[in-house]
Amino acid sequence: MTMVQKLATRFDTIGLREKLLFSMLAAIMFISVTIALVSRYILVSSLTHELEMRGFAIAHSVAERGGSYLLDNDIPKLLALIFDERRLRQRKNLVAYIFIEDLDGKILAHTLTRKLPSSLRGNPLPTNKHDSIKRLDLEGQEVYDLAAAINEGLYRIGTVHVGLNKSHIDALVDKLRVAFLGFISAVVLITMFLSSWLSKYITKPISDLTQLSDEISRGNFDVPHHLVPDEDWDTSRCPAFTNTDLPCWHFDQSRSGERPGEVHRKCADCAFYRKHSRGDEVVQLGDSFRNMVWSIKLYRRRLRESEEKYRSLFDSGPDPIFVVECDSGIIKDANPRTFELYGYSKDELIGQRFLKLSPDHNEGCLEYFTEGGGGCIYFPKLLHYKKGGEPFFVNMHACPISYRGRHAIIIAVTDITELIEKDAQLIQAGKMKSLGEMSAGVAHEVNQPLNAIKMGSEFLSMMEEEGTEVPREQFLQVVREISTQVDRAAEIINTLRSFSRKSDLIEEHVNLNQTVNAVLSILRRQFELDNIRFILNLDRTLPPVLAHSNRLQQVIFNLVTNAKDALNDISSPADGDEHRCIFIRTGSTDASVYAEVEDTGSGIDEKDKRKIFEPFFTTKEAGQGMGLGLAITYGIVRDYGGHIHIDSERGKGTIFRMEFPIASTRGDTKA
């Protein structure tokens, strides 16, 4: 590293004040030295030239006045002349000697009190020149020897030499040098003072701002601001600081350019915002920094209050709330309600995997957000497990958040176990009511195999009493018929038992075709007695759905019963109307399975379509229904992630179409 690079590196490490001070001093020194050197050269050259001109003036004066003495060879007057010239006024300090020589170089007169040194004969005047100058040595002292010709008319008759003391000239130059050095020193001192004051004026506020910034970065917003005098902030003067429900008009809405309303009129001129109309850049910087500090202080208070408010909501929430890290599925935080409901202590639950609470249902939630799903999502009726394995049902809302810089999910859970149990009781009551309504048809349905069994058994008994041998083939036929009728009776009883039993809490794979056939096995005979036919179009390749079989039977039963009532509204079994039909179709699309129940009955008015699924809404006469059938149907279909649509026109019949997600692709409903 070169010296220049070292200086540059060292310069980069010093403070701004030192940089300004050194830079200004270097600039002033360079300019002062340059001016001093140039001025000295000009003044010294001018002084030397002036003294030389004075020397030549003395020499020419002596030559003009001493020419006649030289022709007369009057040496005494010649001596008097040169002594007078040398001693005139201040010349005695300047003129070291004067001597005159003739054309042959003979010294005629001189002002020295001793013999003229031979060293002074080193400046002979050429014949073609009138004067000459040369630096000579006079016994150790330097002198400027100025030679001038003494003429008489056109002829030269001699030469006069005038010696000027170089020490006298140097003394004058030294005086000038001292004067310049004094001037430069004064300039440097003044410049240092001004530079120090200017650099301090510029860097002092910056140093103060740096110290304030360090304190603020440590969270200390109570440090006083020294740039301006009145920094004692009385926060009670700011309505938005003392009441966070009020918006800060200046910082929140000033960018819109709109004036505040009457409610916040007193904040139109903020008591803490300041911007001097006059002042240099340092003052403007101080104002901007002050406004920034106040803004941070205001919003920091708001943020702290907001955090405390939402933390209290989080901790005091009546439902369990989890914060789960999205990538790892680890529970990062939970409110006290989670510990009560799930039975874990805080140390056991925080840090545990969220999947452990529900291995079968929570995975879908984590996958949704891990794969980039956005927005909030709703998961109804999920099965979770308490500590010890006790199951219970919950509804779950999940939303993405940023928790301590990580992608996380905030999950709110609602315990709906009691609600589901009551819902199951209601559905069970509906089933019992339905069983009561179809008891006559069921009795007739069971009576048929019983009669066949009785007839067969009586036939065999009678043949035995009469001693008549029954042919083997006929005997086997009667026995097979009795067995078939027994199986039929058993199937009817099993279907009734399945329909009447209470649903399990665990969903299973259900084929809609089997559900339809199970319901029709009970109702078909009763409907046929009412002259109603079923026309089926069932897809044999129907994929399963995730649901409870007997709850779906309740859905089909309700829709078919409603279809029968609609047919009875416009016709009677005694009419022999061949159009008294109920069509049942099943099928599937890419992601769903559907089942349709269509009748050719009275249809539904347009105004009743929006209310048809509301509880206790019915168009039937009093005593004919409570209006809960379709409400229960709607709730069951929604429970399994399905939808139900109505296509109906008054007088032309109704189509109920239910769609369920295929079991392998069943998703969730966004909140």
C-alpha positions as CSV (number, residue, x, y, z in Angstrom):
1,M,0.0,0.0,0.0
2,T,1.4,3.3,-1.0
3,M,1.7,6.4,1.2
4,V,-1.2,8.0,-0.7
5,Q,-3.4,5.0,-0.2
6,K,-2.5,4.9,3.5
7,L,-3.4,8.6,3.8
8,A,-6.7,8.0,1.9
9,T,-7.5,5.1,4.2
10,R,-6.7,7.1,7.3
11,F,-8.7,10.0,6.0
12,D,-11.8,7.7,5.5
13,T,-11.6,6.6,9.2
14,I,-11.6,10.1,10.8
15,G,-14.7,12.0,11.6
16,L,-16.6,14.5,9.5
17,R,-15.5,17.4,11.6
18,E,-11.8,16.5,11.2
19,K,-12.3,15.9,7.4
20,L,-13.9,19.4,7.0
21,L,-11.2,21.0,9.2
22,F,-8.2,19.3,7.4
23,S,-9.7,19.8,4.0
24,M,-10.3,23.6,4.5
25,L,-6.8,24.0,6.2
26,A,-5.1,22.2,3.3
27,A,-6.9,24.3,0.7
28,I,-6.2,27.6,2.5
29,M,-2.5,26.6,3.1
30,F,-2.1,25.8,-0.6
31,I,-3.7,29.0,-1.7
32,S,-1.7,31.1,0.8
33,V,1.6,29.5,0.0
34,T,1.0,29.9,-3.8
35,I,0.0,33.6,-3.3
36,A,3.1,34.2,-1.1
37,L,5.5,32.6,-3.5
38,V,4.1,34.5,-6.5
39,S,4.0,37.7,-4.6
40,R,7.5,37.2,-3.3
41,Y,8.8,36.6,-6.8
42,I,7.1,39.7,-8.1
43,L,8.2,41.9,-5.3
44,V,11.8,40.6,-5.1
45,S,12.2,41.0,-8.8
46,S,10.8,44.5,-8.8
47,L,13.0,45.5,-5.8
48,T,16.1,44.1,-7.4
49,H,15.3,45.8,-10.7
50,E,14.6,49.1,-8.9
51,L,17.9,49.0,-7.0
52,E,19.8,48.1,-10.2
53,M,18.1,51.1,-11.9
54,R,19.2,53.3,-9.0
55,G,22.7,51.9,-9.3
56,F,22.8,52.7,-13.1
57,A,21.4,56.1,-12.3
58,I,24.4,56.8,-10.0
59,A,26.9,55.5,-12.5
60,H,25.5,57.6,-15.3
61,S,25.4,60.6,-13.1
62,V,29.0,60.1,-12.2
63,A,29.9,59.5,-15.9
64,E,28.2,62.7,-17.0
65,R,29.6,64.9,-14.3
66,G,33.0,63.3,-14.1
67,G,33.8,63.4,-17.9
68,S,35.4,66.9,-17.7
69,Y,37.4,66.0,-14.6
70,L,38.7,63.0,-16.4
71,L,39.7,65.0,-19.5
72,D,41.5,67.6,-17.2
73,N,43.0,64.7,-15.2
74,D,41.7,66.4,-12.1
75,I,41.8,63.4,-9.8
76,P,40.9,65.2,-6.6
77,K,37.6,66.5,-7.9
78,L,36.9,63.1,-9.4
79,L,37.4,61.6,-6.0
80,A,35.2,64.2,-4.4
81,L,32.6,63.5,-6.9
82,I,32.4,59.7,-6.3
83,F,32.6,60.1,-2.5
84,D,29.7,62.5,-2.6
85,E,27.7,60.2,-4.8
86,R,28.3,57.2,-2.5
87,R,27.5,58.9,0.7
88,L,24.4,60.8,-0.6
89,R,21.4,60.0,1.7
90,Q,20.9,56.3,2.2
91,R,23.3,55.2,-0.5
92,K,26.1,54.5,1.9
93,N,24.2,51.3,2.9
94,L,23.5,50.4,-0.6
95,V,26.6,51.4,-2.5
96,A,29.6,49.4,-1.6
97,Y,32.1,51.2,-3.8
98,I,32.5,53.5,-6.9
99,F,35.6,53.5,-8.9
100,I,36.6,55.0,-12.3
101,E,39.1,53.7,-14.8
102,D,40.4,55.1,-18.0
103,L,40.3,53.4,-21.5
104,D,43.4,51.5,-20.6
105,G,41.8,50.1,-17.5
106,K,43.9,52.2,-15.1
107,I,42.1,53.0,-11.9
108,L,41.9,56.7,-11.6
109,A,39.8,57.0,-8.4
110,H,37.8,54.8,-6.0
111,T,35.9,55.1,-2.7
112,L,37.5,52.2,-0.9
113,T,39.9,53.0,1.9
114,R,42.2,50.2,0.8
115,K,43.6,49.0,-2.4
116,L,40.9,48.0,-4.9
117,P,40.7,44.2,-4.9
118,S,41.5,42.6,-8.2
119,S,38.2,40.7,-8.0
120,L,36.3,43.9,-8.8
121,R,38.0,44.0,-12.3
122,G,35.9,41.1,-13.4
123,N,33.2,43.2,-15.2
124,P,35.0,44.9,-18.1
125,L,32.7,47.0,-20.3
126,P,32.7,45.8,-23.9
127,T,33.3,48.6,-26.5
128,N,30.0,48.1,-28.1
129,K,27.9,48.4,-24.9
130,H,27.1,51.4,-22.7
131,D,26.6,49.5,-19.5
132,S,26.9,46.1,-17.9
133,I,26.0,44.3,-14.6
134,K,27.6,41.3,-13.0
135,R,27.7,39.6,-9.6
136,L,31.2,39.8,-8.1
137,D,32.8,38.8,-4.8
138,L,34.2,41.6,-2.5
139,E,36.2,40.0,0.1
140,G,33.6,37.4,0.9
141,Q,30.6,39.6,0.2
142,E,28.5,39.4,-2.9
143,V,28.0,42.7,-4.8
144,Y,26.3,43.6,-8.1
145,D,28.9,45.5,-10.2
146,L,27.3,48.0,-12.5
147,A,29.6,49.4,-15.2
148,A,28.7,52.5,-17.3
149,A,30.7,54.2,-20.0
150,I,32.1,57.8,-19.6
151,N,31.8,59.5,-23.0
152,E,33.0,62.8,-24.3
153,G,31.0,63.4,-27.4
154,L,31.1,60.3,-29.4
155,Y,34.2,58.9,-27.8
156,R,34.6,56.8,-24.7
157,I,37.1,58.2,-22.3
158,G,36.6,55.9,-19.3
159,T,34.4,53.6,-17.3
160,V,32.7,54.1,-13.9
161,H,31.8,51.1,-11.7
162,V,29.2,51.2,-9.0
163,G,29.0,48.2,-6.5
164,L,25.7,47.5,-4.9
165,N,25.7,45.5,-1.7
166,K,23.8,42.3,-2.2
167,S,23.4,41.9,1.6
168,H,21.4,45.2,1.6
169,I,19.1,43.9,-1.1
170,D,18.8,40.6,0.8
171,A,17.9,42.5,4.0
172,L,15.1,44.2,2.2
173,V,14.0,40.9,0.8
174,D,14.1,39.4,4.3
175,K,11.8,42.2,5.5
176,L,9.4,41.4,2.8
177,R,9.6,37.6,3.6
178,V,8.8,38.3,7.3
179,A,5.9,40.5,6.3
180,F,4.6,37.7,4.0
181,L,5.1,35.0,6.6
182,G,3.3,37.1,9.1
183,F,0.4,37.7,6.7
184,I,0.2,34.0,5.9
185,S,0.3,33.0,9.5
186,A,-2.5,35.4,10.3
187,V,-4.5,34.0,7.4
188,V,-3.9,30.4,8.6
189,L,-4.9,31.2,12.2
190,I,-8.0,33.0,11.0
191,T,-8.8,30.1,8.7
192,M,-8.2,27.6,11.4
193,F,-10.6,29.4,13.7
194,L,-13.2,29.8,11.0
195,S,-12.8,26.2,9.9
196,S,-13.1,24.9,13.4
197,W,-16.2,27.0,14.0
198,L,-17.8,26.0,10.7
199,S,-17.0,22.3,11.0
200,K,-18.4,22.3,14.6
201,Y,-21.5,24.2,13.4
202,I,-22.1,21.6,10.8
203,T,-21.1,18.4,12.6
204,K,-22.5,19.2,16.1
205,P,-26.1,18.8,15.1
206,I,-25.2,15.6,13.2
207,S,-23.4,14.2,16.2
208,D,-26.5,15.1,18.4
209,L,-28.8,13.4,15.9
210,T,-26.5,10.3,15.9
211,Q,-26.7,10.1,19.7
212,L,-30.4,10.5,19.6
213,S,-30.8,7.8,16.9
214,D,-28.7,5.5,19.1
215,E,-31.0,6.1,22.0
216,I,-34.1,5.7,20.0
217,S,-32.8,2.5,18.4
218,R,-32.5,1.1,22.0
219,G,-36.1,2.0,22.6
220,N,-35.6,5.1,24.7
221,F,-38.0,7.6,23.2
222,D,-37.9,9.9,26.3
223,V,-34.4,11.2,25.5
224,P,-34.6,15.1,25.1
225,H,-34.0,16.6,21.7
226,H,-31.3,19.2,21.9
227,L,-31.5,20.7,18.4
228,V,-34.4,23.0,19.4
229,P,-35.1,24.5,22.8
230,D,-38.7,23.5,23.5
231,E,-38.5,19.8,23.3
232,D,-40.5,19.0,26.5
233,W,-43.3,17.1,24.9
234,D,-46.5,17.3,26.8
235,T,-48.3,14.3,25.3
236,S,-51.6,15.4,26.9
237,R,-51.8,18.1,24.2
238,C,-52.1,15.4,21.5
239,P,-55.6,13.8,21.4
240,A,-54.4,11.0,19.2
241,F,-51.7,10.1,21.7
242,T,-54.0,9.9,24.7
243,N,-56.9,8.3,22.8
244,T,-55.8,5.8,20.2
245,D,-59.4,5.5,18.9
246,L,-58.9,8.9,17.3
247,P,-56.9,9.0,14.1
248,C,-53.9,11.3,13.9
249,W,-55.0,13.6,11.2
250,H,-51.6,15.0,10.5
251,F,-49.7,11.7,10.0
252,D,-52.6,9.6,8.8
253,Q,-54.5,11.9,6.5
254,S,-52.3,14.8,5.6
255,R,-51.2,13.0,2.4
256,S,-54.7,13.0,1.1
257,G,-54.7,16.8,1.1
258,E,-58.2,16.9,2.7
259,R,-58.9,19.0,5.8
260,P,-60.0,17.2,8.9
261,G,-63.6,17.0,9.9
262,E,-65.2,18.9,12.7
263,V,-64.4,16.1,15.2
264,H,-60.7,16.5,14.6
265,R,-60.6,20.2,13.8
266,K,-58.4,21.0,16.7
267,C,-55.7,18.7,15.2
268,A,-55.6,20.6,11.9
269,D,-52.5,22.4,13.2
270,C,-50.5,19.7,14.9
271,A,-49.0,20.9,18.2
272,F,-45.9,18.7,17.6
273,Y,-45.3,19.1,13.9
274,R,-42.8,21.8,13.2
275,K,-41.2,23.1,10.0
276,H,-39.3,26.4,10.2
277,S,-39.9,28.7,7.3
278,R,-36.4,30.2,7.8
279,G,-33.2,28.5,8.7
280,D,-30.4,26.6,7.1
281,E,-30.3,22.9,6.1
282,V,-29.2,21.9,9.7
283,V,-32.3,23.5,11.1
284,Q,-34.5,21.9,8.5
285,L,-32.8,18.6,9.3
286,G,-33.5,19.1,13.0
287,D,-37.2,19.8,12.3
288,S,-37.5,16.7,10.1
289,F,-35.9,14.5,12.7
290,R,-38.1,15.9,15.5
291,N,-41.2,15.2,13.4
292,M,-40.0,11.7,12.7
293,V,-39.3,10.9,16.4
294,W,-42.7,12.1,17.3
295,S,-44.4,10.1,14.6
296,I,-42.5,7.0,15.7
297,K,-43.3,7.7,19.4
298,L,-47.0,8.1,18.5
299,Y,-47.3,4.9,16.4
300,R,-45.1,2.9,18.8
301,R,-47.6,3.7,21.6
302,R,-50.5,2.7,19.2
303,L,-48.7,-0.5,18.3
304,R,-48.1,-1.4,21.9
305,E,-51.7,-0.8,22.9
306,S,-52.8,-2.8,19.8
307,E,-50.6,-5.7,20.8
308,E,-51.9,-5.6,24.4
309,K,-55.5,-5.5,23.2
310,Y,-55.1,-8.4,20.8
311,R,-53.0,-10.3,23.3
312,S,-55.8,-10.0,25.9
313,L,-58.3,-11.1,23.3
314,F,-56.1,-14.1,22.5
315,D,-55.7,-15.1,26.1
316,S,-59.2,-14.5,27.2
317,G,-60.9,-16.0,24.1
318,P,-63.6,-18.6,25.0
319,D,-62.5,-20.9,22.2
320,P,-59.1,-22.5,21.8
321,I,-56.7,-20.6,19.5
322,F,-53.4,-22.1,18.1
323,V,-50.5,-20.5,16.3
324,V,-48.9,-23.2,14.2
325,E,-45.7,-22.8,12.2
326,C,-46.6,-23.7,8.6
327,D,-43.5,-25.5,7.5
328,S,-42.9,-27.7,10.5
329,G,-46.5,-28.0,11.8
330,I,-45.3,-27.2,15.3
331,I,-47.6,-25.4,17.8
332,K,-45.8,-22.1,18.6
333,D,-48.4,-20.5,20.8
334,A,-51.8,-21.3,22.3
335,N,-54.3,-19.5,24.6
336,P,-55.3,-20.9,28.0
337,R,-58.6,-22.3,26.7
338,T,-56.6,-24.9,24.6
339,F,-55.1,-26.3,27.8
340,E,-58.5,-26.7,29.4
341,L,-60.1,-28.3,26.4
342,Y,-57.3,-30.6,25.2
343,G,-56.1,-31.5,28.7
344,Y,-52.4,-30.7,28.0
345,S,-50.2,-28.4,30.1
346,K,-48.6,-25.4,28.4
347,D,-45.2,-27.1,28.3
348,E,-46.7,-30.2,26.8
349,L,-48.7,-28.4,24.1
350,I,-46.2,-25.7,23.0
351,G,-43.7,-27.4,20.7
352,Q,-46.0,-30.3,20.0
353,R,-47.0,-31.2,16.4
354,F,-50.5,-30.0,15.5
355,L,-51.1,-33.3,13.7
356,K,-51.1,-35.1,17.0
357,L,-54.4,-33.5,17.9
358,S,-56.1,-34.9,14.9
359,P,-53.9,-37.1,12.6
360,D,-56.7,-37.7,10.2
361,H,-58.1,-34.2,9.7
362,N,-55.4,-31.6,10.5
363,E,-53.1,-32.7,7.7
364,G,-55.4,-31.2,5.1
365,C,-55.2,-27.8,6.8
366,L,-51.4,-27.8,6.9
367,E,-51.1,-29.0,3.3
368,Y,-53.5,-26.2,2.1
369,F,-51.2,-23.4,3.5
370,T,-47.9,-25.2,2.8
371,E,-48.9,-25.5,-0.9
372,G,-49.5,-21.7,-1.0
373,G,-53.1,-21.4,-0.2
374,G,-54.2,-17.9,0.7
375,G,-57.1,-16.4,2.7
376,C,-59.0,-18.0,5.6
377,I,-60.4,-21.4,5.4
378,Y,-63.2,-23.2,7.3
379,F,-63.1,-26.8,8.3
380,P,-66.5,-28.0,9.7
381,K,-67.0,-30.9,12.1
382,L,-63.5,-32.3,12.5
383,L,-62.6,-35.0,15.0
384,H,-59.9,-34.0,17.5
385,Y,-58.5,-35.9,20.4
386,K,-57.9,-34.8,24.0
387,K,-54.9,-36.0,26.0
388,G,-55.6,-39.6,26.7
389,G,-57.4,-40.2,23.3
390,E,-60.9,-39.0,24.1
391,P,-62.5,-37.8,20.8
392,F,-64.6,-34.6,20.4
393,F,-65.9,-32.6,17.4
394,V,-64.8,-29.1,16.5
395,N,-65.3,-26.5,13.8
396,M,-62.0,-25.0,12.7
397,H,-61.1,-21.6,11.2
398,A,-57.6,-21.1,9.9
399,C,-56.0,-18.0,8.5
400,P,-52.4,-17.3,7.4
401,I,-50.3,-14.9,9.5
402,S,-46.7,-13.9,9.9
403,Y,-45.5,-15.0,13.4
404,R,-42.0,-13.8,14.4
405,G,-40.9,-13.6,10.8
406,R,-42.1,-17.1,10.0
407,H,-45.0,-18.3,7.8
408,A,-47.6,-19.5,10.3
409,I,-51.3,-20.2,10.7
410,I,-53.7,-19.0,13.4
411,I,-56.3,-21.6,14.1
412,A,-59.5,-21.0,16.1
413,V,-61.3,-24.1,17.2
414,T,-64.9,-24.4,18.5
415,D,-66.0,-27.4,20.4
416,I,-69.3,-28.6,18.8
417,T,-69.6,-32.0,20.4
418,E,-72.7,-31.1,22.4
419,L,-74.2,-29.5,19.3
420,I,-73.6,-32.6,17.2
421,E,-75.1,-34.8,19.9
422,K,-78.2,-32.6,19.9
423,D,-78.3,-32.6,16.2
424,A,-78.1,-36.4,16.2
425,Q,-80.9,-36.5,18.7
426,L,-83.1,-34.3,16.5
427,I,-82.3,-36.5,13.4
428,Q,-83.1,-39.6,15.5
429,A,-86.4,-38.1,16.5
430,G,-87.1,-37.4,12.8
431,K,-86.3,-41.1,12.0
432,M,-88.6,-42.3,14.7
433,K,-91.4,-40.1,13.3
434,S,-90.7,-41.4,9.9
435,L,-90.9,-45.0,11.1
436,G,-94.2,-44.2,12.7
437,E,-95.5,-42.8,9.4
438,M,-94.5,-45.8,7.4
439,S,-95.4,-48.4,10.1
440,A,-98.5,-49.4,8.1
441,G,-96.5,-50.0,4.9
442,V,-93.8,-51.8,6.9
443,A,-96.4,-54.0,8.5
444,H,-97.8,-54.8,5.1
445,E,-94.4,-55.4,3.8
446,V,-93.5,-57.8,6.6
447,N,-96.9,-59.5,6.5
448,Q,-96.4,-60.7,3.0
449,P,-93.5,-63.0,3.7
450,L,-95.1,-64.1,6.9
451,N,-98.3,-65.1,5.0
452,A,-96.2,-67.0,2.5
453,I,-94.3,-68.8,5.3
454,K,-97.6,-69.6,7.0
455,M,-99.1,-71.0,3.8
456,G,-96.1,-73.1,3.1
457,S,-95.8,-74.5,6.6
458,E,-99.6,-75.2,6.8
459,F,-99.4,-77.0,3.4
460,L,-96.7,-79.2,4.7
461,S,-98.5,-79.8,8.0
462,M,-101.8,-80.7,6.3
463,M,-100.1,-83.1,3.9
464,E,-98.4,-84.8,7.0
465,E,-101.8,-85.1,8.9
466,E,-103.5,-86.6,5.8
467,G,-100.6,-89.0,5.3
468,T,-100.1,-87.8,1.8
469,E,-96.6,-88.1,0.6
470,V,-95.4,-84.8,-0.8
471,P,-93.3,-85.2,-3.9
472,R,-89.7,-84.4,-3.3
473,E,-89.5,-81.7,-5.9
474,Q,-92.6,-80.0,-4.6
475,F,-91.3,-80.3,-1.0
476,L,-88.0,-78.6,-1.9
477,Q,-89.9,-75.8,-3.7
478,V,-92.0,-75.1,-0.6
479,V,-89.0,-75.1,1.6
480,R,-87.0,-72.8,-0.7
481,E,-90.0,-70.4,-0.8
482,I,-90.2,-70.4,3.0
483,S,-86.4,-69.7,3.2
484,T,-86.7,-66.9,0.6
485,Q,-89.6,-65.3,2.5
486,V,-87.6,-65.6,5.8
487,D,-84.7,-63.8,4.1
488,R,-87.0,-61.1,2.8
489,A,-88.5,-60.5,6.3
490,A,-85.0,-60.5,7.8
491,E,-83.8,-57.9,5.2
492,I,-86.8,-55.7,5.9
493,I,-86.0,-55.9,9.7
494,N,-82.3,-55.3,9.2
495,T,-83.1,-52.2,7.0
496,L,-85.4,-50.9,9.7
497,R,-82.8,-51.5,12.4
498,S,-80.1,-49.7,10.3
499,F,-82.4,-46.8,9.6
500,S,-83.5,-46.5,13.2
501,R,-80.1,-46.8,14.8
502,K,-78.2,-43.7,15.9
503,S,-75.4,-42.6,13.6
504,D,-71.8,-43.2,14.5
505,L,-69.5,-40.3,14.9
506,I,-67.0,-41.6,12.4
507,E,-67.7,-41.1,8.7
508,E,-67.5,-44.0,6.3
509,H,-67.5,-44.6,2.6
510,V,-71.1,-44.7,1.3
511,N,-72.5,-45.7,-2.1
512,L,-75.5,-43.6,-2.8
513,N,-77.1,-46.4,-4.9
514,Q,-77.1,-48.7,-1.8
515,T,-78.7,-45.9,0.2
516,V,-81.4,-45.4,-2.3
517,N,-82.1,-49.1,-2.5
518,A,-82.3,-49.4,1.3
519,V,-84.9,-46.7,1.5
520,L,-86.9,-48.1,-1.4
521,S,-86.9,-51.6,0.1
522,I,-89.0,-50.1,3.0
523,L,-91.1,-47.7,1.1
524,R,-91.6,-49.2,-2.3
525,R,-94.6,-51.4,-1.3
526,Q,-96.3,-48.6,0.6
527,F,-95.9,-46.2,-2.4
528,E,-97.2,-48.8,-4.8
529,L,-100.4,-49.1,-2.7
530,D,-100.7,-45.3,-3.3
531,N,-100.3,-45.9,-7.0
532,I,-96.9,-44.3,-7.1
533,R,-94.1,-45.9,-9.2
534,F,-90.4,-45.5,-8.8
535,I,-88.3,-45.1,-12.0
536,L,-84.7,-45.6,-11.3
537,N,-81.6,-44.6,-13.3
538,L,-78.7,-45.5,-11.1
539,D,-75.1,-45.3,-12.2
540,R,-73.4,-48.6,-11.4
541,T,-69.9,-47.1,-11.4
542,L,-70.8,-44.5,-8.8
543,P,-67.8,-43.6,-6.6
544,P,-68.3,-43.5,-2.8
545,V,-68.8,-40.4,-0.7
546,L,-67.6,-39.8,2.8
547,A,-70.7,-39.7,5.1
548,H,-73.0,-41.8,7.4
549,S,-75.2,-44.3,5.6
550,N,-78.3,-44.0,7.8
551,R,-78.2,-40.2,7.8
552,L,-78.2,-40.2,4.0
553,Q,-81.1,-42.7,4.2
554,Q,-82.9,-40.0,6.2
555,V,-82.2,-37.5,3.4
556,I,-83.6,-39.8,0.7
557,F,-86.5,-40.7,2.8
558,N,-87.4,-37.0,3.4
559,L,-87.2,-36.2,-0.4
560,V,-89.2,-39.2,-1.5
561,T,-91.9,-38.5,1.2
562,N,-92.1,-34.9,0.0
563,A,-92.4,-36.1,-3.6
564,K,-95.3,-38.4,-2.6
565,D,-97.0,-35.4,-0.9
566,A,-96.5,-33.3,-4.0
567,L,-98.1,-36.0,-6.2
568,N,-101.0,-36.3,-3.8
569,D,-101.6,-32.6,-4.0
570,I,-102.6,-32.8,-7.7
571,S,-104.0,-36.3,-7.9
572,S,-105.4,-39.2,-5.9
573,P,-104.4,-42.9,-5.9
574,A,-108.0,-43.7,-7.0
575,D,-107.6,-41.6,-10.2
576,G,-105.4,-44.3,-11.8
577,D,-103.1,-41.5,-13.1
578,E,-100.2,-43.2,-14.9
579,H,-98.1,-40.1,-14.4
580,R,-97.8,-40.6,-10.6
581,C,-94.1,-41.4,-10.8
582,I,-91.0,-40.5,-8.8
583,F,-87.7,-40.5,-10.7
584,I,-84.5,-41.2,-8.9
585,R,-81.2,-40.8,-10.7
586,T,-77.6,-41.0,-9.6
587,G,-74.3,-40.1,-11.4
588,S,-71.0,-38.5,-11.1
589,T,-68.7,-35.8,-12.5
590,D,-65.0,-35.3,-12.2
591,A,-65.1,-34.4,-8.5
592,S,-68.6,-35.0,-7.3
593,V,-71.4,-37.5,-7.0
594,Y,-75.0,-36.5,-7.4
595,A,-78.4,-37.9,-6.7
596,E,-81.7,-36.5,-8.1
597,V,-85.2,-37.0,-6.8
598,E,-87.8,-35.8,-9.3
599,D,-91.6,-35.8,-9.0
600,T,-94.4,-34.7,-11.3
601,G,-96.3,-33.1,-8.5
602,S,-97.6,-29.6,-7.8
603,G,-94.2,-27.9,-7.8
604,I,-92.9,-25.0,-5.6
605,D,-93.8,-21.3,-5.8
606,E,-90.9,-19.1,-6.7
607,K,-91.3,-17.1,-3.5
608,D,-91.1,-20.3,-1.4
609,K,-87.8,-21.5,-2.9
610,R,-85.7,-19.3,-0.7
611,K,-87.5,-20.4,2.4
612,I,-87.9,-24.1,1.7
613,F,-84.9,-25.1,3.8
614,E,-85.7,-22.9,6.8
615,P,-86.6,-24.8,9.9
616,F,-90.4,-24.9,10.6
617,F,-91.3,-23.5,7.2
618,T,-94.0,-25.6,5.6
619,T,-96.7,-25.2,3.0
620,K,-98.7,-28.1,4.3
621,E,-101.8,-27.9,6.3
622,A,-101.7,-27.8,10.0
623,G,-101.0,-31.3,11.5
624,Q,-99.5,-32.5,8.2
625,G,-95.9,-31.6,9.0
626,M,-93.6,-29.4,11.2
627,G,-91.3,-28.1,8.4
628,L,-88.2,-29.8,9.8
629,G,-87.6,-32.5,7.1
630,L,-86.0,-30.3,4.4
631,A,-84.1,-28.3,7.1
632,I,-82.6,-31.5,8.4
633,T,-81.9,-32.6,4.9
634,Y,-80.0,-29.4,4.1
635,G,-78.0,-29.6,7.3
636,I,-77.0,-33.2,6.6
637,V,-75.9,-32.5,3.0
638,R,-73.9,-29.4,4.1
639,D,-72.2,-31.5,6.8
640,Y,-70.7,-33.7,4.2
641,G,-69.4,-30.8,2.1
642,G,-72.3,-31.1,-0.4
643,H,-74.8,-28.8,-2.0
644,I,-78.5,-29.2,-2.7
645,H,-80.3,-27.4,-5.6
646,I,-84.0,-27.1,-6.5
647,D,-85.4,-26.9,-10.0
648,S,-89.1,-26.5,-9.7
649,E,-92.0,-24.9,-11.6
650,R,-95.5,-24.6,-10.3
651,G,-97.7,-27.3,-11.7
652,K,-94.8,-29.2,-13.5
653,G,-93.0,-30.9,-10.6
654,T,-89.8,-30.5,-8.7
655,I,-86.2,-31.8,-9.0
656,F,-84.0,-32.0,-5.9
657,R,-80.4,-32.5,-6.8
658,M,-77.8,-33.3,-4.2
659,E,-74.1,-33.1,-4.9
660,F,-71.4,-34.5,-2.7
661,P,-67.6,-34.5,-3.2
662,I,-66.1,-37.8,-4.1
663,A,-64.5,-39.3,-1.0
664,S,-60.9,-39.1,-2.3
665,T,-61.2,-35.4,-3.4
666,R,-63.4,-34.0,-0.6
667,G,-62.2,-30.5,0.2
668,D,-63.2,-27.8,2.6
669,T,-65.3,-24.8,2.6
670,K,-63.7,-21.4,2.7
671,A,-65.0,-19.1,5.3
